[in-house]
Amino acid sequence: MRVWLCLWLLAAAGCQTAKPRPVPKGPDEGAALRARVDALAAQLANPGTREKASAELLGLGPPAATALLTHAANADPTVRHEVVGLLGSLGDPAVVPTLIEGVLRERVPYVRWQWLRALHRFPATPAVFDGLRAGLLSESDETRWSAAFSLSTFDRADGLSILHTGVADARPERRLEALDALGRVHDEYSLQVLENVLSWGNVRERGVVVLTLGQIGGEGGSELLIRALADPEPAVRWRACLALELTRDRRAVQALEDLKARESDDRVRRFAERALDRIQTAP
């Protein structure tokens, strides 16, 4: 499971689910449920009532999901964020098509991530992949990008060419997403793209590249990581050590020994020593 998803699920695990509250029975049960959902959803915009309202909505269980769908289109991104998180937690598979649509159409970055996290709470079926792939054909650049990136989180390379172009995009957040995605899906050309970023990218981008190369591994990835040990920025060098540690590539031993001997930054030296220890003691 991907790191970003693991961290989010761990955080979510700390949340307590409210005990289900009884919903009125009888012919008006559906209307009563919708009314209760609408009333609670209206409280999600207020920080003072948001937590209690969310707990009560969760307590209504999966039947509340359908009634909650209309609120996923709320104009307030904070409300959308809360509603989408609830849709993922309620667990009703009927909401999956709406989650796919939300992933593709959302333009607020942190809310788009919430749509994607919610979608990952459900089984990754062919229908999910088909829905996301449809976004690759959109006339909208934003939709095509959301489709390509989202598919990468399922280890699907359908939008790889779009991810490659994102590395040189004028928008910093898109460049970082592209570099992150290439750690999951990649081909031989991806290594050339990443090598270019090691030459002209800023410190943050170069740091992401070396971690991505650690995920890719292999001879090509290790060679670029060994070169990154000579980066002028300590923040890149220690990440390169960490990435090499993850690859367990013995071809890096001499380069790490040389780095440890000449390195003046304590943090980099510690990571170099640890990488050497892990590589040399690996089975």
KAUR-V393243 format. One record per backbone hydrogen bond with DSSP energy under -0.5 kcal/mol. NH is the residue of the N-H (numbers start at 1). CO is the residue of the C=O. E is the energy in kcal/mol with one decimal. If there is no record, write none. Layout:
nh | co | e
NH | CO | E
NH | CO | E
//
This chain:
nh | co | e
6 | 2 | -2.7
7 | 3 | -2.6
8 | 4 | -1.7
9 | 5 | -2.6
10 | 6 | -2.4
11 | 7 | -2.1
12 | 8 | -2.5
13 | 9 | -1.8
14 | 10 | -0.6
14 | 11 | -1.1
15 | 12 | -1.7
29 | 26 | -1.9
32 | 28 | -2.6
33 | 29 | -2.4
34 | 30 | -2.4
35 | 31 | -2.3
36 | 32 | -2.4
37 | 33 | -2.8
38 | 34 | -2.8
39 | 35 | -2.3
40 | 36 | -2.4
41 | 37 | -2.9
42 | 38 | -1.6
43 | 40 | -1.3
44 | 41 | -1.4
45 | 42 | -0.5
46 | 43 | -0.9
47 | 45 | -0.6
49 | 46 | -1.4
50 | 46 | -1.8
51 | 47 | -0.5
53 | 49 | -2.4
54 | 50 | -2.7
55 | 51 | -2.1
56 | 52 | -2.2
57 | 53 | -2.4
58 | 54 | -2.4
59 | 55 | -1.9
60 | 56 | -0.9
60 | 57 | -0.8
61 | 58 | -1.5
64 | 61 | -2.3
65 | 62 | -2.1
67 | 63 | -0.6
68 | 64 | -1.6
69 | 65 | -1.0
69 | 66 | -0.7
71 | 68 | -1.3
72 | 69 | -1.7
73 | 70 | -1.0
74 | 71 | -1.5
77 | 75 | -0.6
80 | 76 | -2.3
81 | 77 | -2.6
82 | 78 | -2.0
83 | 79 | -2.9
84 | 80 | -2.9
85 | 81 | -1.9
86 | 82 | -1.9
87 | 83 | -2.4
88 | 84 | -1.9
89 | 85 | -1.8
90 | 86 | -2.7
91 | 87 | -0.9
93 | 91 | -0.8
95 | 92 | -2.1
96 | 93 | -1.6
99 | 95 | -2.1
100 | 96 | -2.4
101 | 97 | -2.2
102 | 98 | -2.5
103 | 99 | -2.5
104 | 100 | -1.8
105 | 101 | -2.1
106 | 102 | -2.3
109 | 107 | -0.7
111 | 108 | -0.7
112 | 108 | -2.6
113 | 109 | -2.1
114 | 110 | -1.1
115 | 111 | -2.2
116 | 112 | -2.3
117 | 113 | -2.8
118 | 114 | -2.5
119 | 115 | -2.3
120 | 116 | -1.8
121 | 118 | -1.4
122 | 119 | -1.6
125 | 123 | -1.6
128 | 125 | -0.6
129 | 125 | -1.8
130 | 126 | -2.8
131 | 127 | -2.2
132 | 128 | -2.2
133 | 129 | -2.8
134 | 130 | -1.6
135 | 131 | -0.6
135 | 132 | -1.1
136 | 132 | -0.5
136 | 133 | -1.4
137 | 134 | -1.3
138 | 135 | -1.4
144 | 140 | -2.3
145 | 141 | -2.3
146 | 142 | -2.6
147 | 143 | -2.4
148 | 144 | -2.4
149 | 145 | -2.9
150 | 146 | -2.4
151 | 147 | -2.4
152 | 148 | -1.5
153 | 149 | -1.1
153 | 150 | -0.6
154 | 151 | -1.3
155 | 152 | -1.9
156 | 151 | -2.5
160 | 157 | -1.9
162 | 159 | -0.5
163 | 159 | -2.0
164 | 160 | -2.2
165 | 161 | -1.6
166 | 162 | -1.5
167 | 163 | -0.8
167 | 164 | -0.9
168 | 165 | -1.1
169 | 166 | -1.4
172 | 170 | -0.6
175 | 171 | -2.0
176 | 172 | -2.3
177 | 173 | -2.0
178 | 174 | -2.5
179 | 175 | -2.4
180 | 176 | -2.3
181 | 177 | -2.6
182 | 178 | -1.9
183 | 180 | -1.3
184 | 181 | -2.0
185 | 181 | -2.1
190 | 187 | -0.5
191 | 187 | -0.8
191 | 188 | -0.7
192 | 188 | -0.9
193 | 189 | -2.1
194 | 190 | -2.6
195 | 191 | -2.4
196 | 192 | -2.0
197 | 193 | -1.5
198 | 194 | -1.8
199 | 195 | -0.8
199 | 196 | -0.9
200 | 196 | -2.1
201 | 197 | -2.8
206 | 202 | -2.8
207 | 203 | -2.2
208 | 204 | -2.0
209 | 205 | -2.4
210 | 206 | -2.1
211 | 207 | -1.4
212 | 208 | -2.4
213 | 209 | -2.8
214 | 210 | -1.6
215 | 211 | -1.3
216 | 212 | -2.0
217 | 213 | -3.1
221 | 217 | -1.2
222 | 218 | -2.4
223 | 219 | -2.2
224 | 220 | -1.7
225 | 221 | -1.9
226 | 222 | -2.5
227 | 223 | -1.8
228 | 224 | -1.8
229 | 225 | -0.8
229 | 226 | -0.8
230 | 227 | -1.7
231 | 228 | -1.9
234 | 232 | -0.5
236 | 233 | -1.1
237 | 233 | -2.0
238 | 234 | -2.8
239 | 235 | -0.7
240 | 236 | -2.1
241 | 237 | -2.1
242 | 238 | -2.2
243 | 239 | -2.7
244 | 240 | -2.3
245 | 241 | -2.2
246 | 242 | -1.8
247 | 243 | -1.5
248 | 244 | -1.5
249 | 244 | -0.8
250 | 248 | -0.7
252 | 249 | -1.8
253 | 250 | -1.5
256 | 252 | -2.4
257 | 253 | -2.4
258 | 254 | -2.5
259 | 255 | -2.2
260 | 256 | -2.6
261 | 257 | -1.8
262 | 258 | -1.6
263 | 259 | -2.2
266 | 264 | -0.5
269 | 265 | -2.4
270 | 266 | -2.4
271 | 267 | -2.2
272 | 268 | -2.4
273 | 269 | -2.5
274 | 270 | -2.4
275 | 271 | -2.5
276 | 272 | -2.3
277 | 273 | -2.3
278 | 274 | -2.7
279 | 275 | -2.7
280 | 276 | -2.7
281 | 277 | -1.6
282 | 278 | -0.5
282 | 279 | -0.7
//
